[in-house]
Amino acid sequence: MANFKVVTMTGADAGEIELADSVFAIEPNQSVMHAAVRAYLLNQRQGTQSTLTRTEVSGGGKKPWRQKGTGRARQGSTRSPQWTHGGVALGPKPRSYRTDLNKKVRKLALCSAMSEKAKSENLVIVDAIATEEYKTKVMVNMLNAIGAGKKALVVLDKVDEKVIKSFANIPGVKTAQYNTINVYDVLNADTFVMSKEAAVKVSEVYA
C-alpha cells in the first residue's frame, strides 16, 4: 500500500492515507493509455459529416460540348469534381467512428493514468470537498490553496449539487464522480484532485 498526503480545503496538512499500489503506484503503460485516449476521442465523434458526390449534385445532365473537334478536353458533365459547383470526389459520408477496448485494457489504462499523476506529484487528495452554499469563490480559494494548475479534474465520492455547481463557472475545471472518471480527463488535467472518500472508493474498486 502506498502512502499519500491528505490536505484540507485550506491547504493544511490532514495526515496520510494508504491506497492500493496496483491503482496508484504501477509503472504507467504509455501504449495502453494512448489506445484509451484514442478510443475516447473517436467515440466523441458524431460521424454526421457528409458531402455531395457528382450523382447527388443538381444539374449536369447535358454534355457541355461535343466530344471531338473543339480543341478542348472532353467533358461529360458540368458536375464532375473538377468543375466549379461540381460534386466532391471521395468526400466524407456519414459513418460510425465507434470503437471499444476490453475491460482489462480500460482498467490498466485508467490505473496507469492515475499512477502517472501520482508519480509526477500532480495528485492532490483533499480531506473533504464541501460547501454550505453555491459559491464559486470558495472553490477558487480551495484550488489556489492546494496549488492546482489551470486545468483540474475534481473527483467526488457522490453527487453534490452545491459543489458541482460551485465549480461549474471556473474555466478549465471539470468535476466527476469516482465511477465516471476516464483516462482522457485524468491525463488532460494539470492537477488530479480527489476527495479522500473518492480516493478510497477508487482504490477499492480498481485494486
C-alpha positions as a Python dict, from the first residue, in 0.01 Angstrom:
ca = {
    (1, 'M'): (0, 0, 0),
    (2, 'A'): (131, 346, -94),
    (3, 'N'): (100, 642, 143),
    (4, 'F'): (-29, 973, 13),
    (5, 'K'): (-53, 1309, 185),
    (6, 'V'): (-401, 1444, 262),
    (7, 'V'): (-475, 1816, 285),
    (8, 'T'): (-774, 2026, 386),
    (9, 'M'): (-955, 2272, 161),
    (10, 'T'): (-730, 2545, 301),
    (11, 'G'): (-415, 2352, 210),
    (12, 'A'): (-332, 2250, 569),
    (13, 'D'): (-190, 1905, 643),
    (14, 'A'): (-456, 1646, 732),
    (15, 'G'): (-245, 1334, 771),
    (16, 'E'): (-189, 1048, 526),
    (17, 'I'): (-390, 781, 352),
    (18, 'E'): (-298, 435, 227),
    (19, 'L'): (-406, 348, -126),
    (20, 'A'): (-355, 36, -336),
    (21, 'D'): (-23, 11, -520),
    (22, 'S'): (-199, -165, -808),
    (23, 'V'): (-403, 151, -872),
    (24, 'F'): (-181, 446, -783),
    (25, 'A'): (174, 310, -798),
    (26, 'I'): (213, 93, -1109),
    (27, 'E'): (451, 162, -1396),
    (28, 'P'): (239, 366, -1645),
    (29, 'N'): (175, 183, -1971),
    (30, 'Q'): (204, 451, -2240),
    (31, 'S'): (68, 245, -2530),
    (32, 'V'): (-242, 140, -2338),
    (33, 'M'): (-310, 499, -2228),
    (34, 'H'): (-272, 611, -2591),
    (35, 'A'): (-523, 347, -2704),
    (36, 'A'): (-770, 457, -2435),
    (37, 'V'): (-743, 827, -2523),
    (38, 'R'): (-779, 749, -2895),
    (39, 'A'): (-1090, 536, -2829),
    (40, 'Y'): (-1241, 811, -2610),
    (41, 'L'): (-1188, 1081, -2874),
    (42, 'L'): (-1321, 860, -3155),
    (43, 'N'): (-1632, 785, -2953),
    (44, 'Q'): (-1699, 1158, -2914),
    (45, 'R'): (-1733, 1196, -3291),
    (46, 'Q'): (-2086, 1211, -3428),
    (47, 'G'): (-1985, 1096, -3774),
    (48, 'T'): (-2255, 1307, -3942),
    (49, 'Q'): (-2032, 1496, -4188),
    (50, 'S'): (-2142, 1450, -4549),
    (51, 'T'): (-2063, 1577, -4898),
    (52, 'L'): (-2246, 1552, -5229),
    (53, 'T'): (-2097, 1329, -5497),
    (54, 'R'): (-2140, 1404, -5869),
    (55, 'T'): (-2452, 1184, -5875),
    (56, 'E'): (-2615, 1388, -5598),
    (57, 'V'): (-2545, 1742, -5724),
    (58, 'S'): (-2831, 1906, -5909),
    (59, 'G'): (-2784, 1961, -6286),
    (60, 'G'): (-2510, 1846, -6520),
    (61, 'G'): (-2728, 1624, -6735),
    (62, 'K'): (-2622, 1776, -7065),
    (63, 'K'): (-2280, 1720, -7220),
    (64, 'P'): (-2108, 2067, -7214),
    (65, 'W'): (-1973, 2039, -7571),
    (66, 'R'): (-1923, 1775, -7837),
    (67, 'Q'): (-1664, 1507, -7783),
    (68, 'K'): (-1424, 1591, -8063),
    (69, 'G'): (-1314, 1884, -8276),
    (70, 'T'): (-1330, 2172, -8026),
    (71, 'G'): (-964, 2165, -7918),
    (72, 'R'): (-1072, 2138, -7557),
    (73, 'A'): (-1059, 1841, -7326),
    (74, 'R'): (-1355, 1605, -7343),
    (75, 'Q'): (-1619, 1663, -7077),
    (76, 'G'): (-1928, 1464, -6998),
    (77, 'S'): (-2087, 1676, -6724),
    (78, 'T'): (-2054, 2017, -6559),
    (79, 'R'): (-2098, 1843, -6224),
    (80, 'S'): (-1773, 1644, -6238),
    (81, 'P'): (-1536, 1711, -5943),
    (82, 'Q'): (-1303, 1935, -6144),
    (83, 'W'): (-1583, 2182, -6224),
    (84, 'T'): (-1695, 2469, -6002),
    (85, 'H'): (-2023, 2362, -5840),
    (86, 'G'): (-1934, 2003, -5922),
    (87, 'G'): (-1958, 1708, -5686),
    (88, 'V'): (-1690, 1611, -5434),
    (89, 'A'): (-1462, 1320, -5515),
    (90, 'L'): (-1405, 1073, -5231),
    (91, 'G'): (-1560, 1311, -4973),
    (92, 'P'): (-1680, 1207, -4626),
    (93, 'K'): (-2011, 1032, -4577),
    (94, 'P'): (-2196, 957, -4252),
    (95, 'R'): (-2026, 674, -4066),
    (96, 'S'): (-1969, 543, -3715),
    (97, 'Y'): (-1629, 600, -3557),
    (98, 'R'): (-1728, 385, -3258),
    (99, 'T'): (-1453, 170, -3113),
    (100, 'D'): (-1415, -19, -2789),
    (101, 'L'): (-1149, -161, -2559),
    (102, 'N'): (-1182, -471, -2347),
    (103, 'K'): (-1233, -439, -1974),
    (104, 'K'): (-877, -531, -1870),
    (105, 'V'): (-726, -275, -2107),
    (106, 'R'): (-959, 1, -1985),
    (107, 'K'): (-870, -78, -1624),
    (108, 'L'): (-496, -85, -1694),
    (109, 'A'): (-517, 245, -1885),
    (110, 'L'): (-702, 420, -1601),
    (111, 'C'): (-466, 285, -1333),
    (112, 'S'): (-170, 390, -1550),
    (113, 'A'): (-312, 742, -1585),
    (114, 'M'): (-370, 778, -1211),
    (115, 'S'): (-25, 637, -1134),
    (116, 'E'): (123, 886, -1381),
    (117, 'K'): (-37, 1173, -1190),
    (118, 'A'): (81, 1032, -857),
    (119, 'K'): (434, 979, -992),
    (120, 'S'): (454, 1337, -1122),
    (121, 'E'): (315, 1468, -790),
    (122, 'N'): (7, 1613, -958),
    (123, 'L'): (-233, 1408, -746),
    (124, 'V'): (-390, 1603, -458),
    (125, 'I'): (-614, 1432, -204),
    (126, 'V'): (-843, 1662, -8),
    (127, 'D'): (-988, 1550, 324),
    (128, 'A'): (-1339, 1668, 233),
    (129, 'I'): (-1469, 1882, -53),
    (130, 'A'): (-1790, 2052, 59),
    (131, 'T'): (-1966, 2387, 75),
    (132, 'E'): (-2278, 2506, 254),
    (133, 'E'): (-2385, 2734, -30),
    (134, 'Y'): (-2349, 2779, -404),
    (135, 'K'): (-2027, 2979, -400),
    (136, 'T'): (-1765, 2970, -677),
    (137, 'K'): (-1526, 3178, -468),
    (138, 'V'): (-1499, 2900, -208),
    (139, 'M'): (-1382, 2653, -472),
    (140, 'V'): (-1144, 2904, -634),
    (141, 'N'): (-985, 2962, -293),
    (142, 'M'): (-954, 2586, -243),
    (143, 'L'): (-783, 2532, -580),
    (144, 'N'): (-541, 2816, -506),
    (145, 'A'): (-469, 2680, -159),
    (146, 'I'): (-380, 2331, -281),
    (147, 'G'): (-175, 2466, -573),
    (148, 'A'): (-391, 2334, -856),
    (149, 'G'): (-294, 2428, -1213),
    (150, 'K'): (-510, 2598, -1475),
    (151, 'K'): (-679, 2270, -1564),
    (152, 'A'): (-803, 2046, -1285),
    (153, 'L'): (-1015, 1734, -1260),
    (154, 'V'): (-1203, 1718, -930),
    (155, 'V'): (-1330, 1372, -836),
    (156, 'L'): (-1605, 1337, -575),
    (157, 'D'): (-1739, 1030, -397),
    (158, 'K'): (-2103, 1129, -457),
    (159, 'V'): (-2316, 1380, -645),
    (160, 'D'): (-2313, 1708, -452),
    (161, 'E'): (-2505, 1975, -644),
    (162, 'K'): (-2364, 2265, -442),
    (163, 'V'): (-2004, 2156, -501),
    (164, 'I'): (-2054, 2070, -867),
    (165, 'K'): (-2230, 2398, -950),
    (166, 'S'): (-1975, 2596, -750),
    (167, 'F'): (-1701, 2450, -972),
    (168, 'A'): (-1903, 2491, -1293),
    (169, 'N'): (-1810, 2857, -1355),
    (170, 'I'): (-1434, 2802, -1319),
    (171, 'P'): (-1262, 2777, -1662),
    (172, 'G'): (-1057, 2462, -1707),
    (173, 'V'): (-1207, 2279, -1410),
    (174, 'K'): (-1411, 1962, -1455),
    (175, 'T'): (-1589, 1754, -1191),
    (176, 'A'): (-1664, 1382, -1196),
    (177, 'Q'): (-1771, 1103, -963),
    (178, 'Y'): (-1529, 824, -871),
    (179, 'N'): (-1713, 579, -1100),
    (180, 'T'): (-1726, 807, -1406),
    (181, 'I'): (-1361, 913, -1449),
    (182, 'N'): (-1186, 837, -1775),
    (183, 'V'): (-826, 830, -1895),
    (184, 'Y'): (-857, 1136, -2121),
    (185, 'D'): (-984, 1364, -1841),
    (186, 'V'): (-717, 1242, -1599),
    (187, 'L'): (-429, 1298, -1843),
    (188, 'N'): (-572, 1624, -1977),
    (189, 'A'): (-580, 1785, -1632),
    (190, 'D'): (-278, 1963, -1487),
    (191, 'T'): (-390, 1859, -1138),
    (192, 'F'): (-587, 1549, -1039),
    (193, 'V'): (-786, 1639, -726),
    (194, 'M'): (-975, 1373, -530),
    (195, 'S'): (-1174, 1381, -211),
    (196, 'K'): (-1047, 1134, 50),
    (197, 'E'): (-1363, 922, 23),
    (198, 'A'): (-1340, 913, -357),
    (199, 'A'): (-976, 802, -340),
    (200, 'V'): (-1068, 519, -103),
    (201, 'K'): (-1351, 402, -327),
    (202, 'V'): (-1135, 416, -641),
    (203, 'S'): (-866, 219, -460),
    (204, 'E'): (-1120, -46, -356),
    (205, 'V'): (-1293, -72, -696),
    (206, 'Y'): (-984, -90, -919),
    (207, 'A'): (-745, -277, -688),
}
